[in-house]
Every structure is written in C-alpha cells, then in structure tokens.
Amino acid sequence: MKCIKNFCDNDRSDGSIFCDEHKQTQTITAAEFTKANRRNIPTESRLQQSCVNWFRYKYTTMANLLFSIPNGGKRDIKIAMTMKREGVRPGVSDLLLMKRTTTHSALWIEMKSPGNKLRPNQLEFQQDALNEGFAVGKAETIEEFQQLIKHYLKTHKK
C-alpha cells in the first residue's frame, strides 16, 4: 500500500497509513481528505486511522487504551445476524479511550466525516453512556479529536 501523506510514492512498511519517511507527521490535511475522498477512500475511516495513529504516537504509554469498536460496515445477512446475537448494538461509538479519570470511567468517541450529523441511534447511545458516567465526544477533524483527547486528559486527571 502507498503512503497517503501528500500521496507520496513510498510504500508503507508497518501497517500504518504513513510510510517511514512521514511517520512523524501523523496528520492529514483537509486537502488530503478531499483528494482521498475523490479516490473513493472512505473519509471517516481515514480520519479515524489518522486520529488513532496520532494518539498512539503522542501517548505511547496509553497506546493500547484507545481502540475501535467494529460495529458498522456492510456484511452479508448471515454474519449480520450472528453479530446481532453476539450483542452488536447499532449506534455504539467508534472509539473507546479506556482511561479512568476523577470524573469518568472512559471516553466514547464518535468519528464523523465533516458535516455529517449523529444518527438517532448514536445520540441514544451517547445519552446512555452519559447516564452511566462515561464521557462522550464527537470529532469531525483530527484537530477536534486532538482537542477532545487533550481536554479529557487534562481536566480529568486522576
């Protein structure tokens, strides 16, 4: 696979979205999102990948505490029914930061492509999470994600 940073021609070597040359950058600009979208690359997926890569680079000691919840996507009916019986719930947020603070058990994060709104089942999940003492957030850009993480970790130190 090719690096997505400035769409350089270098190959990715470690499964990240950046090649070895661009590994320190860890962000994608709005222009790059637009280019990626034109190439039929799912913008929300690229945003989430970039945010996770940034988090793991910035917070190495907490790298394993942020993970995705594979709850969406298209599946055949047999797999979808199995997953439903296993407990899949529509609307569950995309990422969970499993870091306890003085005020919350964890932070649920919903990733959205710029301009997209939360669906009713996502709003319902976030309300359920709030009612149970979790923090919730939504990010449409890597900057919003960074601000959300920094605010959560700074204002809720344990």
Biotite code that builds the C-alpha atoms (Angstrom):
import biotite.structure as struc

atoms = struc.array([
    struc.Atom([0.000, 0.000, 0.000], chain_id="A", res_id=1, res_name="MET", atom_name="CA", element="C"),
    struc.Atom([1.119, 3.549, -0.639], chain_id="A", res_id=2, res_name="LYS", atom_name="CA", element="C"),
    struc.Atom([1.615, 6.305, 1.916], chain_id="A", res_id=3, res_name="CYS", atom_name="CA", element="C"),
    struc.Atom([-1.260, 8.806, 1.999], chain_id="A", res_id=4, res_name="ILE", atom_name="CA", element="C"),
    struc.Atom([0.792, 11.787, 3.180], chain_id="A", res_id=5, res_name="LYS", atom_name="CA", element="C"),
    struc.Atom([0.908, 14.061, 0.155], chain_id="A", res_id=6, res_name="ASN", atom_name="CA", element="C"),
    struc.Atom([0.228, 10.865, -1.778], chain_id="A", res_id=7, res_name="PHE", atom_name="CA", element="C"),
    struc.Atom([3.944, 10.135, -1.963], chain_id="A", res_id=8, res_name="CYS", atom_name="CA", element="C"),
    struc.Atom([5.156, 7.073, -3.830], chain_id="A", res_id=9, res_name="ASP", atom_name="CA", element="C"),
    struc.Atom([6.762, 5.383, -0.821], chain_id="A", res_id=10, res_name="ASN", atom_name="CA", element="C"),
    struc.Atom([5.351, 2.093, 0.383], chain_id="A", res_id=11, res_name="ASP", atom_name="CA", element="C"),
    struc.Atom([4.034, 1.685, 3.917], chain_id="A", res_id=12, res_name="ARG", atom_name="CA", element="C"),
    struc.Atom([6.087, -0.817, 5.850], chain_id="A", res_id=13, res_name="SER", atom_name="CA", element="C"),
    struc.Atom([4.369, -1.165, 9.215], chain_id="A", res_id=14, res_name="ASP", atom_name="CA", element="C"),
    struc.Atom([0.637, -1.223, 8.501], chain_id="A", res_id=15, res_name="GLY", atom_name="CA", element="C"),
    struc.Atom([0.192, 2.472, 9.329], chain_id="A", res_id=16, res_name="SER", atom_name="CA", element="C"),
    struc.Atom([-1.257, 4.976, 6.893], chain_id="A", res_id=17, res_name="ILE", atom_name="CA", element="C"),
    struc.Atom([2.116, 6.724, 6.643], chain_id="A", res_id=18, res_name="PHE", atom_name="CA", element="C"),
    struc.Atom([5.394, 5.499, 5.186], chain_id="A", res_id=19, res_name="CYS", atom_name="CA", element="C"),
    struc.Atom([8.594, 5.530, 7.239], chain_id="A", res_id=20, res_name="ASP", atom_name="CA", element="C"),
    struc.Atom([9.533, 8.961, 5.853], chain_id="A", res_id=21, res_name="GLU", atom_name="CA", element="C"),
    struc.Atom([6.253, 10.575, 7.010], chain_id="A", res_id=22, res_name="HIS", atom_name="CA", element="C"),
    struc.Atom([5.765, 8.625, 10.242], chain_id="A", res_id=23, res_name="LYS", atom_name="CA", element="C"),
    struc.Atom([6.380, 11.680, 12.437], chain_id="A", res_id=24, res_name="GLN", atom_name="CA", element="C"),
    struc.Atom([3.680, 13.758, 10.711], chain_id="A", res_id=25, res_name="THR", atom_name="CA", element="C"),
    struc.Atom([0.636, 11.816, 11.968], chain_id="A", res_id=26, res_name="GLN", atom_name="CA", element="C"),
    struc.Atom([-1.963, 14.180, 10.470], chain_id="A", res_id=27, res_name="THR", atom_name="CA", element="C"),
    struc.Atom([-3.914, 14.520, 7.257], chain_id="A", res_id=28, res_name="ILE", atom_name="CA", element="C"),
    struc.Atom([-4.887, 17.945, 5.974], chain_id="A", res_id=29, res_name="THR", atom_name="CA", element="C"),
    struc.Atom([-8.362, 18.848, 4.733], chain_id="A", res_id=30, res_name="ALA", atom_name="CA", element="C"),
    struc.Atom([-6.982, 18.972, 1.184], chain_id="A", res_id=31, res_name="ALA", atom_name="CA", element="C"),
    struc.Atom([-5.656, 15.433, 1.572], chain_id="A", res_id=32, res_name="GLU", atom_name="CA", element="C"),
    struc.Atom([-9.065, 14.284, 2.826], chain_id="A", res_id=33, res_name="PHE", atom_name="CA", element="C"),
    struc.Atom([-10.630, 15.804, -0.272], chain_id="A", res_id=34, res_name="THR", atom_name="CA", element="C"),
    struc.Atom([-8.121, 14.040, -2.526], chain_id="A", res_id=35, res_name="LYS", atom_name="CA", element="C"),
    struc.Atom([-8.671, 10.787, -0.654], chain_id="A", res_id=36, res_name="ALA", atom_name="CA", element="C"),
    struc.Atom([-12.427, 11.143, -0.996], chain_id="A", res_id=37, res_name="ASN", atom_name="CA", element="C"),
    struc.Atom([-12.079, 11.683, -4.739], chain_id="A", res_id=38, res_name="ARG", atom_name="CA", element="C"),
    struc.Atom([-10.149, 8.427, -4.883], chain_id="A", res_id=39, res_name="ARG", atom_name="CA", element="C"),
    struc.Atom([-13.112, 6.639, -3.223], chain_id="A", res_id=40, res_name="ASN", atom_name="CA", element="C"),
    struc.Atom([-11.272, 6.222, 0.068], chain_id="A", res_id=41, res_name="ILE", atom_name="CA", element="C"),
    struc.Atom([-13.777, 6.447, 2.947], chain_id="A", res_id=42, res_name="PRO", atom_name="CA", element="C"),
    struc.Atom([-13.076, 9.779, 4.615], chain_id="A", res_id=43, res_name="THR", atom_name="CA", element="C"),
    struc.Atom([-14.353, 8.780, 8.053], chain_id="A", res_id=44, res_name="GLU", atom_name="CA", element="C"),
    struc.Atom([-12.147, 5.700, 8.024], chain_id="A", res_id=45, res_name="SER", atom_name="CA", element="C"),
    struc.Atom([-9.062, 7.726, 7.050], chain_id="A", res_id=46, res_name="ARG", atom_name="CA", element="C"),
    struc.Atom([-9.879, 10.304, 9.719], chain_id="A", res_id=47, res_name="LEU", atom_name="CA", element="C"),
    struc.Atom([-10.175, 7.598, 12.361], chain_id="A", res_id=48, res_name="GLN", atom_name="CA", element="C"),
    struc.Atom([-6.913, 5.955, 11.236], chain_id="A", res_id=49, res_name="GLN", atom_name="CA", element="C"),
    struc.Atom([-5.104, 9.281, 11.389], chain_id="A", res_id=50, res_name="SER", atom_name="CA", element="C"),
    struc.Atom([-6.519, 10.057, 14.847], chain_id="A", res_id=51, res_name="CYS", atom_name="CA", element="C"),
    struc.Atom([-5.574, 6.643, 16.233], chain_id="A", res_id=52, res_name="VAL", atom_name="CA", element="C"),
    struc.Atom([-2.063, 6.926, 14.775], chain_id="A", res_id=53, res_name="ASN", atom_name="CA", element="C"),
    struc.Atom([-1.657, 10.417, 16.300], chain_id="A", res_id=54, res_name="TRP", atom_name="CA", element="C"),
    struc.Atom([-2.867, 9.175, 19.705], chain_id="A", res_id=55, res_name="PHE", atom_name="CA", element="C"),
    struc.Atom([-0.512, 6.186, 19.714], chain_id="A", res_id=56, res_name="ARG", atom_name="CA", element="C"),
    struc.Atom([2.408, 8.405, 18.731], chain_id="A", res_id=57, res_name="TYR", atom_name="CA", element="C"),
    struc.Atom([1.576, 11.156, 21.249], chain_id="A", res_id=58, res_name="LYS", atom_name="CA", element="C"),
    struc.Atom([0.532, 8.954, 24.200], chain_id="A", res_id=59, res_name="TYR", atom_name="CA", element="C"),
    struc.Atom([2.772, 5.912, 23.898], chain_id="A", res_id=60, res_name="THR", atom_name="CA", element="C"),
    struc.Atom([2.122, 4.751, 27.460], chain_id="A", res_id=61, res_name="THR", atom_name="CA", element="C"),
    struc.Atom([-1.643, 4.730, 26.793], chain_id="A", res_id=62, res_name="MET", atom_name="CA", element="C"),
    struc.Atom([-1.477, 3.439, 23.212], chain_id="A", res_id=63, res_name="ALA", atom_name="CA", element="C"),
    struc.Atom([-3.410, 0.253, 23.996], chain_id="A", res_id=64, res_name="ASN", atom_name="CA", element="C"),
    struc.Atom([-6.135, 2.098, 25.910], chain_id="A", res_id=65, res_name="LEU", atom_name="CA", element="C"),
    struc.Atom([-7.658, 3.591, 22.736], chain_id="A", res_id=66, res_name="LEU", atom_name="CA", element="C"),
    struc.Atom([-9.350, 1.085, 20.482], chain_id="A", res_id=67, res_name="PHE", atom_name="CA", element="C"),
    struc.Atom([-12.086, 0.830, 17.898], chain_id="A", res_id=68, res_name="SER", atom_name="CA", element="C"),
    struc.Atom([-15.443, -0.838, 18.245], chain_id="A", res_id=69, res_name="ILE", atom_name="CA", element="C"),
    struc.Atom([-16.065, -2.683, 14.949], chain_id="A", res_id=70, res_name="PRO", atom_name="CA", element="C"),
    struc.Atom([-19.796, -2.136, 14.952], chain_id="A", res_id=71, res_name="ASN", atom_name="CA", element="C"),
    struc.Atom([-20.504, -0.794, 11.475], chain_id="A", res_id=72, res_name="GLY", atom_name="CA", element="C"),
    struc.Atom([-19.883, -1.761, 7.918], chain_id="A", res_id=73, res_name="GLY", atom_name="CA", element="C"),
    struc.Atom([-21.641, -3.873, 5.344], chain_id="A", res_id=74, res_name="LYS", atom_name="CA", element="C"),
    struc.Atom([-21.872, -7.602, 5.962], chain_id="A", res_id=75, res_name="ARG", atom_name="CA", element="C"),
    struc.Atom([-23.814, -10.449, 4.473], chain_id="A", res_id=76, res_name="ASP", atom_name="CA", element="C"),
    struc.Atom([-27.052, -11.305, 6.263], chain_id="A", res_id=77, res_name="ILE", atom_name="CA", element="C"),
    struc.Atom([-25.683, -14.459, 7.944], chain_id="A", res_id=78, res_name="LYS", atom_name="CA", element="C"),
    struc.Atom([-22.776, -12.610, 9.563], chain_id="A", res_id=79, res_name="ILE", atom_name="CA", element="C"),
    struc.Atom([-25.026, -9.672, 10.491], chain_id="A", res_id=80, res_name="ALA", atom_name="CA", element="C"),
    struc.Atom([-27.476, -11.989, 12.272], chain_id="A", res_id=81, res_name="MET", atom_name="CA", element="C"),
    struc.Atom([-24.648, -13.741, 14.125], chain_id="A", res_id=82, res_name="THR", atom_name="CA", element="C"),
    struc.Atom([-23.192, -10.403, 15.227], chain_id="A", res_id=83, res_name="MET", atom_name="CA", element="C"),
    struc.Atom([-26.618, -9.243, 16.401], chain_id="A", res_id=84, res_name="LYS", atom_name="CA", element="C"),
    struc.Atom([-26.979, -12.387, 18.538], chain_id="A", res_id=85, res_name="ARG", atom_name="CA", element="C"),
    struc.Atom([-23.464, -11.723, 19.881], chain_id="A", res_id=86, res_name="GLU", atom_name="CA", element="C"),
    struc.Atom([-24.577, -8.323, 21.124], chain_id="A", res_id=87, res_name="GLY", atom_name="CA", element="C"),
    struc.Atom([-23.807, -5.808, 18.377], chain_id="A", res_id=88, res_name="VAL", atom_name="CA", element="C"),
    struc.Atom([-25.713, -2.622, 19.071], chain_id="A", res_id=89, res_name="ARG", atom_name="CA", element="C"),
    struc.Atom([-26.330, -0.020, 16.369], chain_id="A", res_id=90, res_name="PRO", atom_name="CA", element="C"),
    struc.Atom([-25.130, 3.446, 17.346], chain_id="A", res_id=91, res_name="GLY", atom_name="CA", element="C"),
    struc.Atom([-22.196, 2.429, 19.549], chain_id="A", res_id=92, res_name="VAL", atom_name="CA", element="C"),
    struc.Atom([-19.408, 4.987, 19.223], chain_id="A", res_id=93, res_name="SER", atom_name="CA", element="C"),
    struc.Atom([-16.401, 4.246, 17.021], chain_id="A", res_id=94, res_name="ASP", atom_name="CA", element="C"),
    struc.Atom([-13.623, 4.539, 19.607], chain_id="A", res_id=95, res_name="LEU", atom_name="CA", element="C"),
    struc.Atom([-13.215, 3.980, 23.328], chain_id="A", res_id=96, res_name="LEU", atom_name="CA", element="C"),
    struc.Atom([-10.460, 5.561, 25.405], chain_id="A", res_id=97, res_name="LEU", atom_name="CA", element="C"),
    struc.Atom([-10.350, 3.245, 28.410], chain_id="A", res_id=98, res_name="MET", atom_name="CA", element="C"),
    struc.Atom([-8.700, 5.759, 30.741], chain_id="A", res_id=99, res_name="LYS", atom_name="CA", element="C"),
    struc.Atom([-10.311, 6.334, 34.134], chain_id="A", res_id=100, res_name="ARG", atom_name="CA", element="C"),
    struc.Atom([-10.306, 9.887, 35.442], chain_id="A", res_id=101, res_name="THR", atom_name="CA", element="C"),
    struc.Atom([-11.618, 11.539, 38.577], chain_id="A", res_id=102, res_name="THR", atom_name="CA", element="C"),
    struc.Atom([-14.989, 12.116, 36.906], chain_id="A", res_id=103, res_name="THR", atom_name="CA", element="C"),
    struc.Atom([-15.408, 9.423, 34.226], chain_id="A", res_id=104, res_name="HIS", atom_name="CA", element="C"),
    struc.Atom([-14.683, 5.741, 33.633], chain_id="A", res_id=105, res_name="SER", atom_name="CA", element="C"),
    struc.Atom([-13.818, 6.198, 29.964], chain_id="A", res_id=106, res_name="ALA", atom_name="CA", element="C"),
    struc.Atom([-14.350, 8.394, 26.902], chain_id="A", res_id=107, res_name="LEU", atom_name="CA", element="C"),
    struc.Atom([-16.514, 7.220, 23.989], chain_id="A", res_id=108, res_name="TRP", atom_name="CA", element="C"),
    struc.Atom([-15.684, 8.990, 20.705], chain_id="A", res_id=109, res_name="ILE", atom_name="CA", element="C"),
    struc.Atom([-17.845, 9.095, 17.588], chain_id="A", res_id=110, res_name="GLU", atom_name="CA", element="C"),
    struc.Atom([-15.935, 9.872, 14.395], chain_id="A", res_id=111, res_name="MET", atom_name="CA", element="C"),
    struc.Atom([-17.816, 11.690, 11.635], chain_id="A", res_id=112, res_name="LYS", atom_name="CA", element="C"),
    struc.Atom([-16.875, 12.945, 8.221], chain_id="A", res_id=113, res_name="SER", atom_name="CA", element="C"),
    struc.Atom([-17.006, 16.755, 8.206], chain_id="A", res_id=114, res_name="PRO", atom_name="CA", element="C"),
    struc.Atom([-20.605, 17.974, 8.099], chain_id="A", res_id=115, res_name="GLY", atom_name="CA", element="C"),
    struc.Atom([-22.209, 14.640, 8.996], chain_id="A", res_id=116, res_name="ASN", atom_name="CA", element="C"),
    struc.Atom([-24.561, 14.584, 11.967], chain_id="A", res_id=117, res_name="LYS", atom_name="CA", element="C"),
    struc.Atom([-25.069, 11.908, 14.591], chain_id="A", res_id=118, res_name="LEU", atom_name="CA", element="C"),
    struc.Atom([-27.860, 9.456, 13.750], chain_id="A", res_id=119, res_name="ARG", atom_name="CA", element="C"),
    struc.Atom([-30.667, 8.950, 16.290], chain_id="A", res_id=120, res_name="PRO", atom_name="CA", element="C"),
    struc.Atom([-29.244, 5.607, 17.490], chain_id="A", res_id=121, res_name="ASN", atom_name="CA", element="C"),
    struc.Atom([-25.834, 7.276, 18.010], chain_id="A", res_id=122, res_name="GLN", atom_name="CA", element="C"),
    struc.Atom([-27.436, 10.069, 20.047], chain_id="A", res_id=123, res_name="LEU", atom_name="CA", element="C"),
    struc.Atom([-29.288, 7.434, 22.096], chain_id="A", res_id=124, res_name="GLU", atom_name="CA", element="C"),
    struc.Atom([-26.037, 5.539, 22.758], chain_id="A", res_id=125, res_name="PHE", atom_name="CA", element="C"),
    struc.Atom([-24.243, 8.712, 23.814], chain_id="A", res_id=126, res_name="GLN", atom_name="CA", element="C"),
    struc.Atom([-27.073, 9.571, 26.203], chain_id="A", res_id=127, res_name="GLN", atom_name="CA", element="C"),
    struc.Atom([-26.942, 6.063, 27.677], chain_id="A", res_id=128, res_name="ASP", atom_name="CA", element="C"),
    struc.Atom([-23.162, 6.420, 28.119], chain_id="A", res_id=129, res_name="ALA", atom_name="CA", element="C"),
    struc.Atom([-23.575, 9.804, 29.832], chain_id="A", res_id=130, res_name="LEU", atom_name="CA", element="C"),
    struc.Atom([-26.243, 8.360, 32.135], chain_id="A", res_id=131, res_name="ASN", atom_name="CA", element="C"),
    struc.Atom([-23.773, 5.641, 33.173], chain_id="A", res_id=132, res_name="GLU", atom_name="CA", element="C"),
    struc.Atom([-20.992, 8.121, 33.979], chain_id="A", res_id=133, res_name="GLY", atom_name="CA", element="C"),
    struc.Atom([-18.936, 7.936, 30.803], chain_id="A", res_id=134, res_name="PHE", atom_name="CA", element="C"),
    struc.Atom([-17.685, 10.951, 28.873], chain_id="A", res_id=135, res_name="ALA", atom_name="CA", element="C"),
    struc.Atom([-18.691, 11.217, 25.210], chain_id="A", res_id=136, res_name="VAL", atom_name="CA", element="C"),
    struc.Atom([-17.442, 13.236, 22.277], chain_id="A", res_id=137, res_name="GLY", atom_name="CA", element="C"),
    struc.Atom([-17.645, 13.660, 18.529], chain_id="A", res_id=138, res_name="LYS", atom_name="CA", element="C"),
    struc.Atom([-14.796, 14.564, 16.173], chain_id="A", res_id=139, res_name="ALA", atom_name="CA", element="C"),
    struc.Atom([-15.025, 15.607, 12.511], chain_id="A", res_id=140, res_name="GLU", atom_name="CA", element="C"),
    struc.Atom([-11.360, 16.570, 12.127], chain_id="A", res_id=141, res_name="THR", atom_name="CA", element="C"),
    struc.Atom([-8.069, 15.494, 13.607], chain_id="A", res_id=142, res_name="ILE", atom_name="CA", element="C"),
    struc.Atom([-7.861, 18.878, 15.339], chain_id="A", res_id=143, res_name="GLU", atom_name="CA", element="C"),
    struc.Atom([-11.214, 18.265, 17.059], chain_id="A", res_id=144, res_name="GLU", atom_name="CA", element="C"),
    struc.Atom([-10.022, 14.796, 18.066], chain_id="A", res_id=145, res_name="PHE", atom_name="CA", element="C"),
    struc.Atom([-6.772, 16.179, 19.492], chain_id="A", res_id=146, res_name="GLN", atom_name="CA", element="C"),
    struc.Atom([-8.641, 18.877, 21.414], chain_id="A", res_id=147, res_name="GLN", atom_name="CA", element="C"),
    struc.Atom([-11.134, 16.331, 22.765], chain_id="A", res_id=148, res_name="LEU", atom_name="CA", element="C"),
    struc.Atom([-8.375, 13.983, 23.971], chain_id="A", res_id=149, res_name="ILE", atom_name="CA", element="C"),
    struc.Atom([-6.241, 16.753, 25.480], chain_id="A", res_id=150, res_name="LYS", atom_name="CA", element="C"),
    struc.Atom([-9.234, 18.297, 27.261], chain_id="A", res_id=151, res_name="HIS", atom_name="CA", element="C"),
    struc.Atom([-10.375, 14.922, 28.635], chain_id="A", res_id=152, res_name="TYR", atom_name="CA", element="C"),
    struc.Atom([-6.930, 14.003, 29.887], chain_id="A", res_id=153, res_name="LEU", atom_name="CA", element="C"),
    struc.Atom([-6.054, 17.484, 31.217], chain_id="A", res_id=154, res_name="LYS", atom_name="CA", element="C"),
    struc.Atom([-9.284, 18.369, 33.004], chain_id="A", res_id=155, res_name="THR", atom_name="CA", element="C"),
    struc.Atom([-9.935, 14.898, 34.322], chain_id="A", res_id=156, res_name="HIS", atom_name="CA", element="C"),
    struc.Atom([-6.558, 13.811, 35.695], chain_id="A", res_id=157, res_name="LYS", atom_name="CA", element="C"),
    struc.Atom([-6.636, 11.003, 38.179], chain_id="A", res_id=158, res_name="LYS", atom_name="CA", element="C"),
])
